Amino acid sequence: MTVQRDNTQTPPASGRDLRVSFEFFPPKTEKMEETMWRSIHRLAPLAPSFVSVTYGAGGSTRDRTHASVTRIQRETGIPAAAHLTCVGHTRDEIERIARTYWDEGIRAIVALRGDLPDAGDRYVPTPGGYDYAVDLVEGLKKIADFDISVSAYPETHPDAPNADFEIDYLKRKLDAGANRAITQFFFDNDVFLRFRDKCDKAGITAPIVPGILPVTNFSALLKFAGMCGAKVPNRMHRSFDGLDEDPDTRRMVAFHESISQVEGLMAEGVTDFHFYTLNRAELTYAICHALGIRATPVAATA
């Protein structure tokens, strides 16, 4: 099914009009930490709107997330957003964490329900905690005036009963005080455009920022996509077929897939993009460069 568009739309944005943000995850080993920091310092001069650091299932990376977020903002001067989840924390714990972030100059939070430590378990709210993301957003706004991002699922969250519920719940999170929604990654632009149209019809006016995942490992992508309900088009299966032992060609195919996706969204008026970097800078930097985003010196704050 092809989404019909208005032929009177404005011209696609140029690099100067685009806003990008980058996501990292807390490293588990010293080698992984070195890779992440090389990537952060490579991407920081592109002047992203913010960078975010994820939270492990059940809050398992809380300390590493905190350390990474505060160091990013201190060393690069780029606004850093800490992921914060309902899972594994009481309301009092969330308040302490949030106030610590605020006191340390962290003003942005990505508020999520969160994943359980054991994948496949049925979600049960943490006793004494916030039940769902909408409750967490409301609670954070009472603590301080955080800039809050929430998640959105163009292909519907695995736990959502239907697509209409997905839209209604997203609106509740935004009405509760969230500033924007960042989508789960997707590879079919029509999926995002239909979702955006439904959001418009539902009266959602906050930005819906597409999440872009440059593919570095196709086999790993298939497993990840299966867990979160993202469909991988047949064209990508064909494009990456036979490249498991050919990293150079795989990177070129990955760049083509991502730049084509982003340029297609730009043609539909999208100007904000959130890149899931997987702690690697090469593909994301190349895509941003091709879009006309150029590096500028970044001065660390005191």
C-alpha positions in Angstrom: 0.0 0.0 0.0 1.4 3.4 -1.0 0.7 6.5 1.1 -0.7 9.3 -1.0 1.0 12.7 -0.5 0.1 16.3 -1.2 2.1 17.4 -4.3 2.2 21.0 -3.0 4.5 20.1 -0.1 7.6 22.2 0.6 11.0 21.3 -0.9 13.1 18.8 1.1 15.3 20.2 3.9 18.9 20.9 3.4 21.7 19.9 5.9 21.4 23.3 7.6 17.7 22.6 8.3 18.2 19.2 9.8 18.3 18.3 13.5 19.9 15.0 14.6 20.3 13.2 17.9 22.3 10.1 18.7 21.7 7.2 21.1 24.4 5.2 22.9 24.2 2.3 25.4 26.4 1.9 28.6 29.5 -0.2 27.8 30.1 -3.4 29.6 33.8 -3.8 29.1 36.8 -1.5 29.0 37.2 -2.1 25.2 33.6 -1.3 24.6 33.9 1.8 26.6 36.8 3.0 24.5 34.8 2.3 21.4 31.8 4.3 22.7 33.9 7.3 23.7 35.7 7.4 20.3 32.3 7.4 18.7 30.9 10.1 21.0 33.9 12.4 20.3 33.6 11.7 16.6 29.9 12.6 16.5 29.8 15.5 19.0 31.2 18.1 16.5 28.0 17.5 14.3 26.2 19.5 17.0 23.3 17.1 17.7 20.2 18.4 19.5 21.0 15.9 22.2 22.6 12.5 22.8 20.9 9.8 24.9 22.1 6.9 26.9 19.9 3.8 27.4 18.9 2.0 30.5 19.4 -1.8 30.8 16.5 -4.1 31.4 15.2 -3.8 34.9 17.4 -0.8 35.5 20.5 -3.0 35.4 22.8 -0.3 34.0 21.7 2.6 36.2 25.1 3.6 37.5 26.8 3.2 34.1 24.0 5.2 32.5 24.4 8.0 35.0 28.2 8.1 34.6 28.0 8.2 30.8 25.3 10.9 30.7 27.1 13.2 33.1 30.5 12.7 31.4 29.1 13.3 27.9 27.6 16.6 28.9 30.7 17.7 30.8 33.2 16.8 28.1 31.3 17.8 25.0 28.9 20.4 26.1 26.1 18.6 24.1 22.8 18.2 26.0 22.6 14.6 27.3 19.4 12.7 27.9 19.3 9.9 30.4 16.9 7.0 29.8 14.8 6.3 32.9 12.3 3.4 33.3 9.5 2.4 35.6 10.8 -1.2 35.9 12.8 -1.9 39.0 12.4 1.3 40.9 10.0 2.7 43.4 8.7 6.3 43.1 11.0 7.4 45.8 14.0 6.0 44.0 12.9 7.6 40.7 12.6 11.0 42.5 16.1 10.6 44.0 17.6 9.7 40.6 15.8 12.6 38.8 16.7 15.2 41.4 20.4 14.0 41.2 20.3 14.5 37.4 18.7 18.0 37.8 21.3 19.0 40.3 24.1 17.9 38.0 22.7 19.9 35.1 21.0 17.1 33.2 17.7 18.5 31.9 16.6 15.9 29.5 15.0 12.5 30.2 13.8 9.7 27.9 10.9 8.3 30.0 10.0 4.6 29.3 8.1 1.8 30.8 11.2 -0.3 30.4 11.9 -4.0 29.7 11.9 -6.8 32.2 15.2 -8.5 33.0 13.9 -11.8 31.6 12.7 -11.3 28.0 9.3 -12.8 27.5 8.0 -12.3 31.0 4.6 -10.7 31.4 4.9 -7.1 32.5 4.0 -6.4 36.1 4.4 -2.9 37.5 7.1 -2.6 40.2 5.5 -2.4 43.7 5.6 1.2 44.9 6.7 2.4 41.5 5.2 4.1 38.5 3.0 1.7 36.6 3.6 2.9 33.1 5.4 5.5 31.1 2.5 8.0 31.3 2.7 7.9 35.1 6.5 8.4 35.0 6.1 11.4 32.7 3.6 12.9 35.1 5.8 12.2 38.1 9.0 13.7 36.5 7.1 16.9 35.6 6.2 17.3 39.2 9.8 16.9 40.2 11.3 19.5 37.7 10.7 20.9 34.3 12.6 18.2 32.4 12.6 18.0 28.6 11.0 14.6 28.2 11.1 12.3 25.2 8.9 9.2 25.1 8.8 6.2 22.7 6.5 5.6 19.8 5.9 2.4 17.8 4.8 2.8 14.2 4.4 -1.0 13.9 2.7 -1.2 17.4 4.3 -2.2 20.6 4.3 -6.0 21.2 2.2 -5.5 24.3 -0.4 -3.1 22.8 -3.7 -4.7 21.9 -4.0 -2.8 18.6 -2.8 0.2 16.6 -5.5 2.5 17.8 -4.5 1.9 21.4 -0.9 2.7 20.5 -2.0 6.1 19.2 -4.2 6.9 22.1 -1.5 5.9 24.6 1.1 8.0 22.9 -1.3 11.0 23.0 -1.7 10.4 26.8 2.1 10.5 27.3 2.4 13.7 25.3 -0.5 15.3 27.1 1.1 14.4 30.4 4.0 16.7 29.6 6.4 14.9 27.2 8.0 17.1 24.6 8.4 14.7 21.7 8.2 11.1 20.7 11.0 9.0 19.3 10.0 6.0 17.2 11.3 2.5 17.4 13.4 1.8 14.3 11.6 0.9 11.1 12.7 0.2 7.5 9.5 1.0 5.5 8.9 4.7 5.3 5.2 4.2 4.5 4.8 2.6 7.9 6.1 5.8 9.5 4.1 8.1 7.3 0.8 6.3 8.0 1.6 6.5 11.7 2.3 10.2 11.4 -1.0 10.7 9.6 -2.8 8.9 12.4 -1.1 11.0 15.0 -2.2 14.1 13.1 -5.8 12.9 13.0 -5.7 12.1 16.8 -4.7 15.8 17.5 -1.1 15.0 18.4 1.0 18.1 17.6 4.3 17.3 19.3 7.2 16.2 17.1 7.3 12.5 16.1 11.0 11.9 15.5 11.8 8.8 13.4 14.4 6.5 14.9 17.0 5.4 12.3 19.1 2.3 12.7 22.1 2.0 10.4 22.6 -1.7 9.9 26.1 -3.0 11.0 25.2 -6.6 11.5 22.2 -8.0 9.6 22.0 -11.3 11.5 21.8 -9.4 14.8 19.3 -7.0 13.3 16.9 -9.8 12.4 17.0 -11.1 16.0 16.5 -7.6 17.4 13.7 -6.8 15.0 11.9 -10.0 15.9 12.0 -9.0 19.6 10.5 -5.5 19.1 8.1 -6.3 16.2 9.9 -4.3 13.5 9.4 -5.8 10.0 12.5 -6.2 7.8 11.5 -5.8 4.1 12.5 -8.4 1.5 14.6 -5.9 -0.3 17.0 -5.8 2.7 17.2 -9.6 2.9 18.2 -9.5 -0.8 20.7 -6.6 -0.3 22.5 -8.2 2.6 22.4 -11.8 1.4 25.8 -13.4 1.3 27.6 -10.4 3.0 28.2 -12.0 6.4 31.9 -12.4 5.6 32.2 -9.2 3.5 32.2 -6.3 5.9 33.4 -3.7 3.3 30.5 -4.4 0.9 28.1 -4.7 3.9 29.0 -1.2 5.1 28.4 0.2 1.6 25.0 -1.5 1.4 24.1 -0.3 4.9 25.0 3.3 4.0 22.8 3.1 0.9 19.8 1.7 2.8 20.0 4.4 5.5 20.7 7.4 3.3 17.8 6.3 1.0 15.5 6.0 4.0 16.4 9.4 5.4 16.3 11.2 2.1 12.8 9.6 1.5 11.6 11.0 4.8 13.1 14.4 4.1 11.1 14.5 0.9 8.0 14.1 3.1 9.0 17.1 5.3 10.8 15.3 8.1 13.6 17.4 9.6 14.5 15.6 12.9 16.2 12.2 13.0 17.3 10.1 16.0 20.1 7.6 15.1 20.6 4.4 17.1 24.4 4.3 16.8 25.0 1.0 18.7 28.0 2.9 20.0 29.6 3.0 16.5 30.2 6.3 14.7 31.3 5.4 11.2 27.9 4.9 9.4 26.1 7.6 11.3 28.8 10.1 10.6 28.9 9.2 6.9 25.1 9.6 6.7 25.1 12.9 8.4 27.9 14.2 6.1 26.1 13.1 3.0 23.0 15.0 4.3 25.1 18.2 4.5 25.7 18.2 8.2 29.2 19.4 8.9 31.4 19.2 12.0 32.0 22.3 14.1 34.4 22.6 17.0 32.8 21.6 20.3 34.1 23.2 23.5 33.8 21.3 26.8 32.0 23.0 29.6 33.6 23.6 33.0 
